[in-house]
Amino acid sequence: MWRRTVHTRVCEAALAPTLGAHSLLFPVAEDLLAQADSLTLATWPRDLALGYVGNQYDRDEPFDRFFAPAATRVEHLVAGKWTKTGRWPHVRFAGRIPFEDAAGVYGRSLATVLMLPERYAAVGQMTQRIFEAVLAGCLPLAPADIRFADRFVPKELVVRSGSDVLERLSYLREIAGTERHAILIAACVDRLRLFGLSRQVNTLESVLHGLVRATATERGAA
């Protein structure tokens, strides 16, 4: 109903918002991006090949395809509210953790998988999980069916199957701690500029200015 409401604008956190809505992404402070030292992050000891922090909501399908197969072969950890886990007895679920502990999980993890509900993936709506992972030096693997996946991560981190995830993890283990690892982390940090706070503020101001102009025009016509 808000789209039909006078003097109202709708924003969605997607790169391809629905008709009549404006794209306004979840923001990340540029200061955090500037402080992310890829060389230092690449040297952190990481005892987990794969980590994930987030809730189960509508993520069973990508979890089945990408995370669960890899979890049979590598050290891993899943933290968050996962209430129906019987189909994955081999997966290590830690349950819910305080928000501030998420960085600790990602700081121990070489990589994560960006798992989105289908409705998010279809419109390129990425959650804040990508910030938490990348800023801790945890490389995000993006399923190819996420729209605009290569705008969120470098192409070499786009995956199409669970076997792809294992192959990328094998490669990342080989380069862990090297300059190539640092370059890949830096490329992921650079991708986060898409979500930069100042960029989202500019978008919001543009939307509001357009609303003000439209209101002024309507008053003038009256």
C-alpha positions as CSV (number, residue, x, y, z in Angstrom):
1,M,0.0,0.0,0.0
2,W,3.0,2.3,0.6
3,R,3.6,2.6,-3.1
4,R,0.1,4.0,-3.6
5,T,0.5,6.4,-0.7
6,V,1.0,10.1,-1.6
7,H,4.3,11.6,-0.6
8,T,5.9,8.2,0.2
9,R,8.9,6.4,-1.4
10,V,9.9,2.8,-1.0
11,C,13.5,1.6,-0.8
12,E,14.7,-2.0,-0.9
13,A,18.1,-3.4,0.0
14,A,18.5,-5.0,-3.5
15,L,20.5,-4.3,-6.6
16,A,17.4,-5.1,-8.6
17,P,14.5,-3.7,-6.6
18,T,10.9,-4.3,-7.5
19,L,9.0,-1.9,-9.7
20,G,8.5,1.5,-8.1
21,A,11.2,0.9,-5.4
22,H,14.7,2.5,-5.1
23,S,17.8,0.5,-4.4
24,L,19.2,1.3,-0.9
25,L,21.7,-1.3,0.3
26,F,22.6,-2.2,3.9
27,P,25.5,0.3,4.8
28,V,29.0,-0.4,5.9
29,A,31.2,2.5,7.3
30,E,34.0,3.4,5.0
31,D,36.3,3.8,8.1
32,L,36.0,0.0,8.6
33,L,37.0,-0.6,5.0
34,A,40.0,1.7,5.3
35,Q,41.1,0.0,8.5
36,A,41.0,-3.5,7.0
37,D,44.6,-4.5,6.5
38,S,44.6,-7.4,4.1
39,L,48.2,-8.4,4.7
40,T,47.6,-8.7,8.4
41,L,44.3,-10.5,7.9
42,A,46.0,-13.0,5.6
43,T,48.4,-14.0,8.4
44,W,45.8,-14.8,11.0
45,P,45.8,-18.4,12.1
46,R,42.6,-20.1,10.9
47,D,41.7,-23.5,12.3
48,L,38.4,-23.7,10.4
49,A,38.2,-24.1,6.6
50,L,34.6,-23.0,6.6
51,G,32.5,-21.0,9.0
52,Y,29.0,-19.5,9.0
53,V,27.2,-17.2,11.3
54,G,23.5,-16.6,10.7
55,N,20.0,-18.1,11.1
56,Q,18.4,-21.0,9.2
57,Y,15.4,-19.0,7.9
58,D,14.8,-20.2,4.3
59,R,18.4,-21.3,3.7
60,D,18.0,-25.0,3.7
61,E,18.4,-25.3,-0.1
62,P,21.7,-23.4,-0.5
63,F,22.9,-25.1,2.7
64,D,22.2,-28.5,1.2
65,R,23.9,-27.6,-2.1
66,F,27.0,-25.7,-0.9
67,F,27.8,-25.9,2.8
68,A,26.7,-29.4,3.9
69,P,28.7,-31.3,1.2
70,A,31.9,-29.4,2.0
71,A,31.3,-29.9,5.8
72,T,31.8,-33.7,5.3
73,R,35.4,-33.1,4.4
74,V,36.7,-30.0,6.2
75,E,36.8,-28.5,9.7
76,H,33.8,-26.2,10.0
77,L,31.4,-24.4,12.4
78,V,27.8,-23.0,12.0
79,A,26.6,-20.5,14.6
80,G,23.1,-19.1,14.8
81,K,19.5,-20.2,15.2
82,W,19.2,-23.5,13.4
83,T,16.2,-25.5,14.8
84,K,15.8,-28.3,12.2
85,T,19.2,-29.9,11.7
86,G,18.4,-33.6,11.7
87,R,19.2,-34.0,8.0
88,W,22.8,-32.9,8.5
89,P,24.1,-35.0,11.4
90,H,27.7,-34.4,10.3
91,V,27.5,-30.6,10.6
92,R,28.8,-28.9,13.7
93,F,26.1,-26.5,14.9
94,A,27.1,-24.2,17.8
95,G,23.7,-22.6,18.4
96,R,23.1,-18.9,18.9
97,I,26.0,-16.7,19.9
98,P,26.3,-13.0,21.0
99,F,26.6,-10.6,18.0
100,E,30.1,-9.5,19.1
101,D,31.3,-13.2,18.9
102,A,30.5,-13.4,15.1
103,A,33.9,-11.7,14.3
104,G,35.6,-14.4,16.3
105,V,34.1,-17.2,14.3
106,Y,34.9,-15.5,11.0
107,G,38.4,-14.7,12.3
108,R,39.0,-18.4,12.7
109,S,37.5,-19.3,9.3
110,L,39.3,-19.4,5.9
111,A,36.0,-19.0,4.0
112,T,32.3,-18.8,4.3
113,V,29.3,-19.4,1.9
114,L,26.9,-16.5,1.3
115,M,23.6,-18.3,1.7
116,L,20.5,-16.3,0.8
117,P,16.8,-17.1,0.8
118,E,15.7,-17.5,-2.9
119,R,13.7,-14.2,-2.8
120,Y,16.9,-12.4,-1.8
121,A,19.1,-14.1,-4.4
122,A,16.7,-13.4,-7.2
123,V,17.0,-9.6,-6.7
124,G,20.6,-9.3,-5.6
125,Q,19.8,-8.6,-1.9
126,M,22.9,-9.3,0.1
127,T,22.8,-9.4,3.9
128,Q,25.3,-7.8,6.3
129,R,26.9,-11.3,6.8
130,I,29.3,-10.3,4.0
131,F,30.6,-7.4,6.0
132,E,31.3,-9.5,9.1
133,A,33.1,-12.1,7.1
134,V,35.3,-9.9,4.9
135,L,36.3,-7.5,7.6
136,A,37.6,-10.5,9.6
137,G,39.5,-11.8,6.5
138,C,37.1,-14.7,5.9
139,L,36.7,-15.1,2.1
140,P,33.0,-15.2,1.0
141,L,32.1,-17.9,-1.6
142,A,29.0,-16.7,-3.5
143,P,26.6,-19.2,-5.2
144,A,26.3,-18.4,-8.9
145,D,22.5,-18.2,-8.7
146,I,22.8,-15.0,-6.6
147,R,22.0,-12.3,-9.0
148,F,25.0,-10.0,-9.5
149,A,27.2,-12.5,-7.6
150,D,30.3,-11.1,-9.3
151,R,29.6,-7.6,-8.0
152,F,29.7,-9.0,-4.4
153,V,32.8,-11.1,-4.7
154,P,35.7,-11.6,-7.2
155,K,34.7,-14.1,-10.0
156,E,37.1,-16.7,-8.6
157,L,35.0,-16.9,-5.5
158,V,31.7,-17.6,-7.3
159,V,30.7,-21.3,-6.9
160,R,28.2,-23.5,-8.6
161,S,28.1,-26.7,-6.4
162,G,29.4,-28.3,-3.2
163,S,32.3,-29.7,-5.1
164,D,33.2,-26.2,-6.3
165,V,33.3,-25.1,-2.7
166,L,35.7,-27.9,-1.8
167,E,37.9,-27.1,-4.8
168,R,38.1,-23.4,-3.8
169,L,38.8,-24.3,-0.2
170,S,41.7,-26.5,-1.4
171,Y,43.1,-23.6,-3.4
172,L,42.6,-21.2,-0.5
173,R,44.5,-23.6,1.9
174,E,47.4,-23.6,-0.6
175,I,47.6,-19.8,-0.7
176,A,46.8,-19.1,3.0
177,G,49.1,-16.6,4.5
178,T,50.7,-15.6,1.1
179,E,50.6,-12.4,-0.9
180,R,48.0,-14.0,-3.2
181,H,45.7,-14.6,-0.2
182,A,46.1,-10.9,0.9
183,I,45.3,-9.7,-2.6
184,L,42.1,-11.8,-2.6
185,I,41.0,-10.4,0.8
186,A,41.8,-6.8,-0.5
187,A,39.6,-7.5,-3.6
188,C,36.7,-8.6,-1.3
189,V,37.2,-5.4,0.8
190,D,37.1,-3.3,-2.4
191,R,33.8,-5.0,-3.4
192,L,32.3,-3.8,-0.1
193,R,32.5,-0.2,-1.3
194,L,29.2,-0.9,-3.1
195,F,27.6,-0.8,0.3
196,G,29.6,2.2,1.6
197,L,27.7,4.4,4.1
198,S,28.3,7.6,2.2
199,R,27.0,6.0,-1.0
200,Q,23.8,4.9,0.7
201,V,23.3,8.4,2.3
202,N,23.7,10.0,-1.1
203,T,21.1,7.6,-2.5
204,L,18.7,8.3,0.4
205,E,19.2,12.1,0.0
206,S,18.5,11.8,-3.7
207,V,15.3,9.9,-3.1
208,L,14.1,12.5,-0.4
209,H,15.0,15.4,-2.7
210,G,13.0,13.9,-5.4
211,L,10.1,13.5,-3.0
212,V,10.4,17.2,-2.0
213,R,10.5,18.3,-5.6
214,A,7.4,16.3,-6.4
215,T,5.6,17.7,-3.4
216,A,6.5,21.3,-4.4
217,T,5.3,20.7,-8.0
218,E,2.0,19.3,-6.7
219,R,1.5,22.4,-4.5
220,G,2.4,24.7,-7.3
221,A,0.0,23.1,-9.6
222,A,-2.7,23.4,-7.0
